[in-house]
Amino acid sequence: MTGAMRKLSISVPPDVAERLERESSASAYITQAVRDRMRLDALDAELAHQGIPITEQGVAEARARRAAVEADWSPERRSALRERARQHALGADGTLEQPAA
C-alpha cells in the first residue's frame, strides 16, 4: 500500500535496535509489527464487546492447559499435527495463503 507517509524518530532499546538493523527495511518491519498488534487489539476489543474479555490470567491458564495436553503428545503426533497445519495453510497453488489485510 502506497500513499502518504510520515517520518518518525523513535528510540528503542539496544536489543530492538540490533534486530531492526538486520532487516532490509526497518520501516516495513515496524509497520507490519504495528499492524499485527492493531489487529490483535481489534480482536480483543471485539471479544470484549461480545462478553469475552481477554485477561493475562486467562491467557496464562490457557497456556498452562495447552502445555499439559502437549506434554502427553508423542513426537510423531506433534509432527503429524504440524504437517496437517502446514497443509491447511497452503493455498490451491501450493504457496502459503496470506491473511487479508
Secondary structure, DSSP 8 states (H G I E B T S, - for coil): --S----------HHHHHHHHTSS-HHHHHHHHHHHHHHHHHHHHHHHHTT----HHHHHHHHHHHHHHHHT--HHHHHHHHHHHHHHHB-TTSSB-----
